[in-house]
Amino acid sequence: MANRSTLELCEVTPDDIPKITEVWFRAFGTPHNLELFPDTPAVRTWWNEANYYDLVNKPYQKYLKVVDAARPGEIIAYGKWDLQPDKCGERYPPWHPESNAELCNQYFGGIVNQHRNLMQGRKHYYLDMLATNPEYQRQGAASLLVQWGCDLADRNGAAIYIASSNEGVGLYRKFGFELLEGLDDTPEGANPMLREPRRAN
């Protein structure tokens, strides 16, 4: 159990990469996700290398972590904000042979295509990833990561787009995201949501 008052938002460092991979597998260890990305040493290495590449080579992609000042070595949650989504290029490197390439292409390709169809050419930020260690859920860590992006978007007049998991929809609604319903190109389990910028009071 974390104390909300001791939670801190920091930038992810290269040394943190294996820890955020661990958080990802703990947060998303559902049968569906484990079919996409089996939890094997080789697939974890693939995740580490993919995140390391983006962290080092794409400064407009902000990797942020939430730590508890009482236990600073542990990462409670992390997020990846893409502040220039139109520059991103291919979202993922080629899938690892142990992954289910067909399912990955269908699911993540669907997310990428829908994002492009809805937002291409429009100034926006993309919350690419948000994962919380299940032991620390509902303690405010995810909210810190979302609030960071909302504040930045409001200052810069940018919309925010996300493809939320079913479990995340309620959290994002609290920050003013609206679910884009009735679209016929939505991959199952990925809910497109949009937040318009708010003018600062």
Disulfide bonds with the S-S distance in Angstrom:
none
